[in-house]
């Protein structure tokens, strides 16, 4: 099954993928007739786990994710417990506020609904962990406005909250206190950003902007990058990223590694200027709806020490917004858009090596 926007995280030695959606289903419906609620494609609550210690391991179906089926990439693990928040679907209420956790109890996998909700509906925010605290940066509300089809909004939520620049924190040791708001991101409102935690800092790198404050409303690349220091509750600007969106990130030692992505035709700069970045040939491909030409295999590396961007070996298969996790010196890159099946069925595994001069 190809998959996009599932909730992916490492729980112990298992890579878990919960929910998500696909358009090209291979033979999964034959094996799992109810995977899309009786439809031939769509979103699902099915959850699978892979023991990453086994080179020839197989994905095993485990307990379904509770609640309405959804697309979401907002998942992290603390102490072998996976936490999943929010997300979206193409039916009302479109975006969600609920949260769940997944744990192993003996041989069984067990889900619990968390006794805390997000302060407003959030989809496709950046998520990271420092200590026992979970941080959500930006994101979008997804809903239908003024009779139009549902879409993403980063400038403000349906209730007027600044969803695309918000910074929220949840202390998993004190769930009763709920989510708290911290200093908002001073940059461009964004969702589908590449976010990672390294040490006591968060790194927000690029993303997508789509809001009422920039007309006409289009998906645009965001390039302004920021670091947040949790001890001071302050943001500071970093060098702009290359022009990409829909990338995923992991933190490793003193690096943030940014994987895959998609290039939109316009880039929105922090000062409000809009830059067209497609060549004449790329504009022709866009007009022909050859969107696969803009899906990336790139792997960028941001060196925190000297605040510089570099490149690493490219992905074997292109992927827009793949789901990522890191364990030791291995990066797991699952699914995403733009692969052989459009929604990719591929698990790519990378080995991190520092090499002199790179």
FENDAFEN-V709987 format. One record per run of one state. SS is the DSSP state (H for helix, E for strand, L for the rest). FROM is the first residue (numbers start at 1). TO is the last residue. If there is no record, write none. Layout:
[[SS,FROM,TO] [SS,FROM,TO]]
//
This chain:
[[L,1,3] [E,4,4] [L,5,6] [E,7,11] [L,12,13] [E,14,18] [L,19,20] [E,21,22] [L,23,27] [H,28,31] [L,32,41] [E,42,43] [L,44,46] [E,47,51] [L,52,59] [E,60,62] [L,63,70] [E,71,71] [L,72,74] [E,75,78] [L,79,80] [E,81,85] [L,86,87] [E,88,88] [L,89,94] [E,95,95] [L,96,98] [E,99,105] [L,106,107] [E,108,113] [L,114,122] [E,123,123] [L,124,125] [E,126,130] [L,131,132] [E,133,137] [L,138,139] [E,140,143] [L,144,150] [E,151,153] [L,154,162] [H,163,165] [L,166,166] [E,167,171] [L,172,174] [H,175,177] [L,178,179] [E,180,181] [L,182,190] [E,191,191] [L,192,193] [E,194,198] [L,199,200] [E,201,209] [L,210,219] [E,220,229] [L,230,233] [E,234,238] [L,239,244] [E,245,245] [L,246,247] [E,248,252] [L,253,254] [E,255,259] [L,260,261] [E,262,262] [L,263,265] [E,266,268] [L,269,273] [E,274,276] [L,277,279] [H,280,287] [L,288,290] [H,291,294] [E,295,295] [L,296,298] [E,299,303] [L,304,307] [E,308,311] [L,312,319] [E,320,320] [L,321,322] [E,323,327] [L,328,329] [E,330,334] [L,335,336] [E,337,339] [L,340,341] [E,342,343] [L,344,346] [E,347,351] [L,352,358]]
//
